[in-house]
Amino acid sequence: MEFTETFKQAGPCAFSPNARFLAVAVDYRLVIRDVHTLKVVHLFSCLDKITYIEWAYDSEYILCGLFKRPMIQAWSLSQPEWTCKIDEGPAGISYARWSPDSRHILTTSEFQLRLTVWSLLNTACIHVQWPKHGSKGVSFTKDGKFAAICTRRDCKDYVNLLSCYTWEIMGVFAVDTLDLADIQWSPDDSAIVIWDSLLEYKVLVYSPDGRCLSKYQAYESGLGVKSVSWSPCSQFLAVGSYDQMIRVLNHLTWKVFAEFTHLPVVRGPCAAVIFKEVDEPLQLDMSELSLTDEFVQRNSDNTTETYNQVRYDVMDVPIALPSNKPPPDKPNPKQGIGLMSWSSDSQYICTRNDSMPTVLWIWNVQQLELASILIQQDPIRTAAWDPTCPRLVVCTGSTNLYMWTPSGAYCINVPFPNFSVLDLKWNSDGSCLLLKDKESICCAAVPLLQESSDYSSDD
């Protein structure tokens, strides 16, 4: 894996959907770089510090959220002199997003008073009253034709279906929720999933015309749903719960066909390969290196240096996994499935049980079994699948990257001193990774995946 030099950042960063550009926020400046050369191709100056950025779907425009003002500024890559500023006045702006046609911007006001659709083609704007959430509660079909917007009035939740061409309301239907948490269209646009707040376990699947296709409830007492995710093929719906289990529903009967439990102790028989991150100290004899006389004299008392590098050891079962018991007297307990992500081919799903923050589970959904476990030294911050193949990259805030494929797991050292990988993002073509530190970023070119039957644990 080859790494670029580091660049300064002081805010959000994102690849363009067409995989050609990288946008980096540096305080009030928006820097647009070419992905292949990392040369600056555009530099835009905003009116305040940038707290949020989002590319338009066609990669021609980009918006910047200046939520401290609050205000939205949008820029054009093909016409750098063009600019757009959106200010809701006293209503404020809590969130903004692009429509699928890349010519409209949807903003949500403070306190969810209204959602406004702003047109870049003319001065028209359309209002939807009482949106349920600020950053959630809105989902678009994959073909970009329709938007589902959740609203709440008279103490009841509703779904509004809007045409993304005319922005007319095509239909409104009430949903059977106490406090709707979020909504997602299926990738094939055939169904809409809605789930209730964590206090009520309820997952509802609706057709676009408002018919309830399924109502799923795993249990009645205790905290409920924490995460929901469609598989890319639309055939599976994974539901992560606070009871430390994920349940996978199929799209034909909407019944559970797989349940995966995150146990604190893994026992045999177990076909999964368990990788544990360990330190491997390396000692370098300074006297054998070709050094200047001045350096040798300054370090004459210390002729041996010790360095640590990490690697994976393959563990045997039974094995006890590191876990934390959440305190019963504090809100927002660190438990349940807080991270859940599908591979691009829908064969694997990775999960993190928040009461085991250093353990990543990788499940083979096609074979209905546990494929692998990664035990890290630090809590897992991000796990992201390659958008083109079953390859998973993990970061923990350390100076290393961790990569898993069906053929093995690897530890990769980032060759920059004190560069802690706090977040990472894949380019849409899977060619490179964006690695983010507290004040800098770098990119890593990722080689093509080569399958092997041998398990590897070293860089």
C-alpha positions, -999 to +999 in steps of 0.1 A: +000+000+000+014+034-011+008+065+010+008+101-002+021+130+018-001+146+045-022+177+040-038+201+065-075+198+073-097+214+099-131+200+092-150+174+070-135+158+040-152+138+012-145+122-022-167+132-051-192+105-063-174+103-097-141+094-078-122+123-094-120+149-067-113+152-030-129+181-010-111+192+022-124+218+046-097+240+062-115+264+085-134+288+061-117+275+030-128+247+008-099+230-010-107+208-040-079+184-050-075+160-079-076+125-066-048+112-088-023+140-084-037+157-052-030+191-068-054+219-059-078+224-087-102+248-069-101+270-038-133+285-024-136+309+005-167+307+027-181+333+050-175+312+082-160+280+094-171+250+074-188+224+096-204+201+069-198+194+032-217+173+008-212+166-029-240+167-054-248+134-070-233+144-104-201+159-088-207+192-104-217+211-072-207+210-036-224+225-006-208+238+026-228+240+059-219+270+080-241+260+108-227+285+133-242+314+113-264+294+102-260+294+064-254+272+034-230+281+006-228+260-027-201+261-053-198+249-089-167+231-102-175+238-139-182+275-132-160+286-103-174+321-104-209+308-097-220+307-060-252+302-041-260+313-005-290+300+015-301+318+047-333+308+065-331+339+087-345+335+122-357+299+115-320+288+112-306+257+095-298+225+113-290+203+083-288+204+045-287+177+017-287+174-020-316+160-040-308+132-065-311+156-095-282+177-081-302+209-088-321+212-055-310+216-019-331+204+010-326+223+043-342+216+077-348+246+100-340+246+137-365+228+160-378+210+129-403+237+120-401+231+083-381+214+055-374+236+025-366+226-010-345+252-028-340+252-066-308+262-082-326+265-115-349+294-104-358+312-072-387+288-063-388+271-029-412+245-015-419+239+022-428+207+040-442+215+075-431+197+107-403+173+096-397+146+121-359+150+124-331+173+113-304+150+098-326+119+096-361+110+084-355+117+047-347+090+021-345+090-017-351+062-041-320+049-059-334+060-093-338+095-079-375+098-087-391+100-052-383+112-017-398+099+015-400+126+042-411+118+077-433+144+095-451+145+128-483+164+136-510+158+162-487+134+180-486+110+151-459+101+126-465+103+088-446+095+056-449+120+028-440+108-007-428+136-030-418+136-067-382+147-071-392+163-105-421+185-095-417+183-057-455+177-055-468+155-027-478+122-043-492+106-012-492+107+026-498+078+050-496+074+087-472+048+103-477+027+133-449+041+155-448+058+189-417+079+181-403+072+146-365+069+146-356+068+109-366+056+074-348+039+045-358+029+010-346-005-001-318-004-028-343-017-054-369+009-045-396-017-038-401-012+000-396+013+028-384+003+062-392+024+093-382+017+129-393+031+162-373+047+190-351+026+212-379+025+238-402+005+215-390-025+195-408-022+162-396-025+126-422-018+099-419-025+062-442-005+038-448-005+001-445+028-017-483+031-018-486+029+020-495-007+026-478-023+056-460-054+043-446-065+076-444-056+113-416-072+132-410-072+170-384-094+185-393-088+221-414-064+242-394-055+273-361-037+272-344-013+248-352-020+212-336-013+178-303+004+175-293+000+139-310-011+106-293-018+073-304-031+038-281-054+020-270-040-014-289-067-032-322-057-013-328-094-004-319-090+033-327-065+060-304-066+091-317-053+124-292-047+153-307-046+188-297-036+223-299-073+233-266-077+215-280-097+186-286-090+149-315-105+131-317-109+093-350-108+075-356-120+040-375-099+014-400-126+004-417-134+036-402-107+059-394-134+084-362-138+103-340-165+087-308-158+107-299-147+142-263-139+151-254-136+188-224-117+202-213-139+230-186-129+255-169-163+252-164-181+218-164-219+222-160-247+198-169-261+174-162-228+155-152-224+119-143-187+123-107-176+123-100-153+153-073-127+149-059-108+179-037-077+176-004-081+195+027-060+199+059-073+185+090-054+199+119-050+176+154-042+188+178-024+165+215-025+172+226+011+166+263+001+166+258-019+134+242+010+115+263+034+094+259+066+115+279+098+118+305+100+146+286+129+162+255+108+164+273+079+179+290+101+205+257+116+216+241+082+219+271+061+232+251+051+263+222+037+243+234+015+215+201-005+213+167+010+203+134-008+208+105-003+185+070-018+186+051-030+156+018-048+157+007-080+140-022-105+142-020-138+160-045-165+152-062-176+184-077-209+194-111-215+210-124-213+236-115-176+240-130-149+263-135-116+245-128-083+262-161-067+273-174-038+294-205-040+316-224-007+312-233+010+345-270+006+352-274+042+366-263+061+335-282+069+303-272+059+268-257+025+278-227+013+257-243-019+246-261-032+215-251-033+178-238+002+172-219-006+140-233-027+112-222-027+076-227-050+045-201-059+020-207-048-016-216-084-027-241-089+002-222-120+014-207-106+046-218-082+073-195-068+100-208-058+134-196-042+166-213-048+199-208-016+218-202-035+251-172-051+233-157-020+217-125-036+206-140-066+189-152-067+153-174-096+141-176-107+105-205-129+095-210-149+064-247-145+056-248-169+027-234-198+049-252-185+081-220-187+102-194-166+118-165-160+093-140-142+115-133-121+146-108-092+149-097-084+185-081-050+186-060-033+213-081-001+210-118+006+205-129+003+169-138+037+154-146+029+118-150-002+097-155+004+059-160-022+031-143-018-003-171-007-026-159-032-053-149-064-034-152-081+000-123-063+016-127-045+050-105-018+064-107-009+101-092+020+122-089+024+160-073+058+164-038+042+164-010+046+138-021+015+120-047+003+096-062-032+098-074-050+067-095-082+064-103-103+034-117-138+032-081-150+028-067-134+060-061-103+081-033-078+080-018-049+100-005-019+081+016+008+096+010+044+084+045+058+077+040+091+094+051+099+130+022+106+153-005+101+126-035+086+143-061+072+120-094+086+135-115+081+104-113+066+069-133+067+037-132+047+005-132+063-029-162+051-049-141+031-073-121+014-045-088+028-058-078+046-026-085+054+010-088+087+027-072+086+062-080+114+086-060+125+116-069+153+140-053+180+119-042+163+087-052+138+060-034+115+036-045+091+009-034+055+004-035+037-029-050+003-025-038-026-047-062-050-064-075-078-042-056-110-047-072-140-031-051-166-013-058-197+007-031-188+033-039-167+063-015-138+068-011-118+099+018-095+092+021-063+071 
